[in-house]
């Protein structure tokens, strides 16, 4: 009996350790279900028409979203953010003085754009929720954002395929007011589009551009910015790829 007793005393601690290790390894092998963190996408564009065109920083509440200052007519991408913000602020990237603040409401799984426009003396913002539905195969979708000053009217937007022997302009968006965005419309893809902006209902061209590339299966934002007859001059910005992958 003494021999058995001594054997039990020796083997019990070893068995206890093995049991604890088995429990520990079992716990480690369990895979926790990841918690989905709600997010939104936002694209930020600096179209503030000032002579100096100072870059700006963009904040949601007190959180700075931009790593570097956004120059005038920047080419942005959508960035992923938390939807739990209620205010958007633009600041001068040099002095950090607030340019303007506007309310925002973000919801998870949606995409938005925030445009800064107007002048240094009277800055304005345009906040849009973006329908980034994929275009039909081989096609593209575009929208126009009219932030051009001193045009004197709403604008119509036309595209022209300059590969054609006799190119003709096709008006695809009409009556877009200053400080507003159209809806996205489906267009053919083309690597040599001519684009014209007319005063609504007329043949008066306010600004035009050529050799514009619109690739298939993408969404684009086409920005009309600047000041007609002023500085910076009115211009059609190169199409901004507004696709979230």
C-alpha positions as CSV (number, residue, x, y, z in Angstrom):
1,X,0.0,0.0,0.0
2,X,2.9,2.4,0.8
3,X,4.2,1.8,-2.7
4,X,0.8,2.5,-4.3
5,X,0.4,5.6,-2.1
6,X,3.8,6.9,-3.1
7,X,3.0,6.3,-6.8
8,X,-0.3,8.2,-6.5
9,X,1.4,11.1,-4.9
10,X,4.0,11.3,-7.7
11,X,1.6,10.8,-10.6
12,X,-1.2,13.1,-9.4
13,X,0.7,16.4,-9.8
14,X,1.7,15.3,-13.3
15,X,-1.8,14.5,-14.3
16,X,-3.1,17.8,-12.9
17,X,-0.5,19.7,-15.0
18,X,-1.5,17.8,-18.1
19,X,-5.2,18.5,-17.4
20,X,-4.5,22.2,-17.1
21,X,-2.4,22.3,-20.3
22,X,-5.2,20.4,-22.1
23,X,-7.7,23.0,-21.0
24,X,-5.4,25.8,-22.0
25,X,-4.8,24.5,-25.5
26,X,-8.5,23.8,-25.9
27,X,-9.2,27.5,-25.1
28,X,-6.5,28.7,-27.5
29,X,-8.0,26.6,-30.3
30,X,-11.4,28.4,-30.1
31,X,-11.8,31.0,-32.8
32,X,-13.7,34.1,-31.6
33,X,-16.2,35.5,-34.1
34,X,-14.8,38.9,-35.2
35,X,-17.0,41.9,-34.3
36,X,-18.0,43.8,-37.4
37,X,-17.1,47.5,-37.0
38,X,-19.6,49.8,-38.8
39,X,-17.9,52.1,-41.4
40,X,-18.8,54.7,-44.0
41,X,-16.8,56.0,-47.0
42,X,-16.3,59.7,-47.7
43,X,-14.6,61.6,-50.5
44,X,-13.4,65.2,-49.8
45,X,-12.8,67.8,-52.6
46,X,-11.3,71.3,-52.2
47,X,-12.9,73.6,-54.8
48,X,-12.6,76.8,-52.8
49,X,-11.9,79.5,-55.4
50,X,-9.2,81.7,-53.9
51,X,-6.3,83.5,-55.5
52,X,-3.8,81.8,-53.2
53,X,-5.5,78.4,-53.3
54,X,-4.2,77.5,-49.8
55,X,-4.5,73.7,-49.1
56,X,-7.0,72.7,-46.4
57,X,-7.4,70.0,-43.8
58,X,-10.6,68.2,-43.2
59,X,-12.0,67.1,-39.8
60,X,-14.9,65.0,-38.7
61,X,-15.7,66.4,-35.2
62,X,-12.3,66.8,-33.7
63,X,-10.7,63.9,-35.7
64,X,-8.5,65.1,-38.6
65,X,-9.2,62.9,-41.7
66,X,-6.6,64.3,-44.1
67,X,-3.0,63.3,-43.7
68,X,-1.7,66.2,-45.8
69,X,-3.4,69.4,-46.9
70,X,-5.9,69.1,-49.8
71,X,-4.8,71.4,-52.6
72,X,-7.3,73.3,-54.8
73,X,-8.8,70.9,-57.4
74,X,-7.4,67.8,-55.6
75,X,-8.0,64.4,-57.0
76,X,-9.4,62.4,-54.0
77,X,-10.3,58.9,-53.2
78,X,-12.9,57.6,-50.8
79,X,-11.6,57.0,-47.3
80,X,-13.1,54.7,-44.7
81,X,-14.4,56.4,-41.6
82,X,-16.6,55.7,-38.6
83,X,-20.2,56.9,-39.1
84,X,-20.3,58.3,-35.5
85,X,-19.6,61.9,-36.4
86,X,-22.0,64.9,-36.6
87,X,-19.9,67.8,-37.9
88,X,-17.4,68.4,-40.8
89,X,-14.8,71.2,-40.5
90,X,-12.3,72.6,-43.0
91,X,-9.2,74.3,-41.7
92,X,-6.4,76.3,-43.4
93,X,-3.5,73.8,-43.4
94,X,-1.0,76.6,-42.7
95,X,-2.7,78.6,-39.9
96,X,-5.2,75.9,-38.8
97,X,-7.8,78.6,-38.8
98,X,-11.3,77.3,-39.3
99,X,-12.7,78.0,-42.8
100,X,-16.2,76.6,-42.2
101,X,-18.1,73.9,-40.3
102,X,-21.2,72.0,-41.5
103,X,-23.4,69.3,-40.0
104,X,-23.1,65.8,-41.4
105,X,-25.0,62.6,-40.9
106,X,-23.3,59.4,-41.9
107,X,-24.7,55.9,-41.8
108,X,-22.9,52.6,-42.0
109,X,-22.2,51.0,-45.4
110,X,-23.0,54.2,-47.3
111,X,-20.7,56.5,-49.3
112,X,-20.6,60.3,-49.2
113,X,-18.8,63.3,-50.7
114,X,-18.0,66.6,-49.1
115,X,-17.1,69.6,-51.4
116,X,-15.7,72.9,-50.2
117,X,-16.4,75.7,-52.6
118,X,-17.3,79.4,-52.8
119,X,-14.7,82.0,-51.8
120,X,-12.5,82.7,-48.8
121,X,-14.9,85.4,-47.8
122,X,-18.0,83.2,-48.2
123,X,-17.0,79.5,-48.1
124,X,-19.7,76.9,-48.7
125,X,-20.0,73.2,-48.5
126,X,-22.0,70.6,-50.5
127,X,-22.6,67.2,-48.8
128,X,-23.9,64.4,-50.9
129,X,-24.8,60.7,-50.3
130,X,-23.4,58.9,-53.3
131,X,-25.2,56.1,-55.1
132,X,-22.2,54.0,-56.3
133,X,-24.2,51.3,-58.0
134,X,-22.0,49.5,-60.5
135,X,-22.7,50.5,-64.1
136,X,-23.9,47.9,-66.6
137,X,-21.0,45.8,-68.0
138,X,-18.8,47.8,-70.4
139,X,-20.5,51.1,-69.5
140,X,-19.7,53.9,-67.0
141,X,-21.7,56.2,-64.8
142,X,-21.0,59.9,-64.4
143,X,-22.4,62.8,-62.5
144,X,-21.7,66.5,-62.7
145,X,-21.1,68.8,-59.7
146,X,-21.6,72.4,-60.6
147,X,-19.4,74.6,-58.3
148,X,-18.5,77.2,-61.0
149,X,-19.2,80.8,-60.0
150,X,-20.5,83.7,-62.0
151,X,-22.0,81.5,-64.7
152,X,-25.3,83.3,-64.3
153,X,-27.6,80.3,-64.8
154,X,-28.0,76.7,-64.3
155,X,-26.1,74.5,-66.7
156,X,-26.6,71.6,-69.1
157,X,-23.9,69.0,-69.6
158,X,-23.1,67.4,-72.9
159,X,-20.6,64.7,-74.1
160,X,-19.2,64.2,-77.6
161,X,-17.3,61.2,-78.9
162,X,-14.4,62.8,-80.8
163,X,-13.5,59.5,-82.4
164,X,-16.6,59.8,-84.6
165,X,-16.2,61.2,-88.1
166,X,-18.8,63.9,-87.4
167,X,-18.9,64.3,-83.6
168,X,-22.2,65.5,-82.1
169,X,-22.8,66.7,-78.6
170,X,-25.4,64.8,-76.7
171,X,-26.9,66.6,-73.7
172,X,-27.1,64.0,-70.9
173,X,-27.7,66.2,-67.8
174,X,-29.8,69.3,-67.6
175,X,-30.6,72.3,-65.3
176,X,-27.9,71.6,-62.7
177,X,-27.8,74.5,-60.3
178,X,-24.8,76.1,-58.7
179,X,-23.8,74.3,-55.6
180,X,-25.5,71.0,-56.5
181,X,-24.8,67.6,-57.9
182,X,-26.7,65.7,-60.5
183,X,-27.5,62.0,-60.2
184,X,-25.3,59.5,-61.8
185,X,-26.2,58.6,-65.4
186,X,-25.0,55.7,-67.6
187,X,-22.7,56.6,-70.6
188,X,-20.6,54.7,-73.0
189,X,-16.9,54.4,-72.1
190,X,-14.6,56.4,-74.3
191,X,-11.0,57.6,-74.2
192,X,-11.6,60.7,-76.3
193,X,-14.7,62.5,-75.0
194,X,-15.3,66.1,-75.5
195,X,-17.3,67.8,-72.7
196,X,-19.3,71.0,-72.9
197,X,-21.2,72.9,-70.3
198,X,-24.0,75.1,-71.6
199,X,-26.2,77.7,-70.0
200,X,-29.4,75.7,-69.5
201,X,-31.7,75.7,-72.5
202,X,-29.2,77.5,-74.8
203,X,-26.3,76.8,-77.1
204,X,-24.0,79.2,-75.1
205,X,-20.9,77.2,-74.1
206,X,-19.6,78.3,-70.7
207,X,-16.7,76.0,-70.6
208,X,-15.5,72.9,-72.5
209,X,-12.8,70.3,-72.4
210,X,-11.4,67.6,-74.7
211,X,-9.6,64.3,-74.6
212,X,-11.4,63.1,-71.5
213,X,-11.1,59.4,-70.6
214,X,-14.1,57.6,-69.2
215,X,-13.2,53.9,-68.6
216,X,-15.8,51.1,-68.4
217,X,-17.2,49.7,-65.2
218,X,-16.4,52.8,-63.1
219,X,-18.3,55.7,-61.6
220,X,-17.0,59.2,-62.2
221,X,-17.6,62.7,-60.7
222,X,-17.0,65.5,-63.1
223,X,-16.5,68.8,-61.3
224,X,-17.1,72.2,-62.9
225,X,-15.2,74.7,-60.7
226,X,-13.5,78.1,-60.7
227,X,-14.9,81.6,-61.7
228,X,-16.1,82.6,-65.1
229,X,-14.0,85.6,-66.0
230,X,-12.1,85.4,-62.8
231,X,-9.2,83.7,-60.9
232,X,-9.0,80.7,-60.7
233,X,-10.6,80.4,-64.1
234,X,-13.6,78.2,-64.7
235,X,-12.6,74.7,-65.7
236,X,-13.8,71.1,-66.0
237,X,-11.7,69.1,-63.7
238,X,-10.4,65.7,-64.9
239,X,-13.0,63.1,-64.0
240,X,-12.6,61.8,-60.5
241,X,-12.9,58.1,-60.1
242,X,-15.8,57.7,-57.7
243,X,-15.8,53.9,-57.4
244,X,-15.5,52.1,-54.1
245,X,-13.9,48.7,-54.6
